[in-house]
């Protein structure tokens, strides 16, 4: 599985930089993943998003046999022009319960166009 987005700066070993590519690779031998994409983000109901997250948790738990907050995390990449970032993050949080959430908004290099 893969996902990606634009940024408005990248955190690198040299500090904050522009024009870099960031990659996060999770080897399948050590990680299990469940993913979804929310279509029509600005018109999706928050209860629907929370329900999707809860379904992903159940799916992951059934495949790996457990779910531990100390070894499980969620990653969210969201369109910065959706104007729904805070609401969607809250909906995801409700569905995650104790699982930490990391991620950010797609930034299009601070042009705010696409």
QUILINPE-V514794 format. One record per residue. N is the residue number from 1. SS is DSSP state (H for helix, E for strand, L for the rest). PSI is psi in whole degrees, 0 to 359 (* if undefined). OMEGA is omega in whole degrees, 0 to 359 (* if undefined). Layout:
N | SS | PSI | OMEGA
N | SS | PSI | OMEGA
This chain:
1 | L | 150 | 179
2 | L | 157 | 177
3 | L | 159 | 179
4 | L | 166 | 177
5 | L | 166 | 175
6 | L | 170 | 181
7 | L | 175 | 172
8 | L | 33 | 181
9 | L | 148 | 183
10 | E | 142 | 175
11 | E | 118 | 183
12 | E | 174 | 174
13 | L | 338 | 178
14 | L | 3 | 182
15 | E | 199 | 181
16 | E | 127 | 180
17 | E | 162 | 175
18 | L | 153 | 174
19 | L | 15 | 179
20 | L | 165 | 175
21 | L | 131 | 177
22 | L | 140 | 176
23 | L | 138 | 175
24 | L | 112 | 182
25 | L | 129 | 180
26 | L | 107 | 184
27 | L | 133 | 185
28 | L | 338 | 178
29 | L | 336 | 184
30 | L | 352 | 184
31 | L | 146 | 169
32 | L | 145 | 183
33 | L | 149 | 171
34 | L | 137 | 185
35 | L | 160 | 175
36 | L | 162 | 173
37 | L | 129 | 179
38 | L | 114 | 177
39 | L | 153 | 177
40 | L | 58 | 187
41 | H | 315 | 185
42 | H | 343 | 180
43 | H | 0 | 179
44 | L | 141 | 177
45 | L | 141 | 181
46 | H | 326 | 176
47 | H | 324 | 178
48 | H | 317 | 180
49 | H | 315 | 177
50 | H | 318 | 179
51 | H | 321 | 177
52 | H | 318 | 179
53 | H | 317 | 178
54 | H | 321 | 178
55 | H | 321 | 177
56 | H | 319 | 178
57 | H | 315 | 179
58 | H | 318 | 180
59 | H | 314 | 180
60 | H | 315 | 180
61 | H | 321 | 181
62 | H | 330 | 179
63 | H | 322 | 184
64 | H | 349 | 176
65 | L | 359 | 179
66 | L | 168 | 174
67 | L | 112 | 181
68 | L | 130 | 182
69 | L | 335 | 182
70 | L | 350 | 178
71 | L | 10 | 183
72 | L | 141 | 175
73 | E | 161 | 177
74 | E | 145 | 179
75 | E | 128 | 180
76 | E | 127 | 171
77 | E | 124 | 187
78 | E | 147 | 179
79 | E | 119 | 181
80 | L | 343 | 179
81 | L | 9 | 181
82 | L | 338 | 184
83 | L | 28 | 179
84 | L | 12 | 187
85 | H | 312 | 183
86 | H | 316 | 180
87 | H | 316 | 180
88 | H | 318 | 178
89 | H | 319 | 177
90 | H | 316 | 179
91 | H | 318 | 178
92 | H | 315 | 180
93 | H | 315 | 180
94 | H | 323 | 179
95 | H | 339 | 183
96 | H | 335 | 183
97 | L | 250 | 184
98 | L | 358 | 186
99 | L | 129 | 179
100 | E | 144 | 180
101 | E | 128 | 175
102 | E | 164 | 177
103 | E | 198 | 181
104 | E | 183 | 182
105 | E | 139 | 173
106 | E | 130 | 191
107 | L | 347 | 185
108 | H | 41 | 175
109 | H | 33 | 178
110 | H | 22 | 176
111 | L | 334 | 180
112 | L | 44 | 180
113 | L | 312 | 184
114 | L | * | *
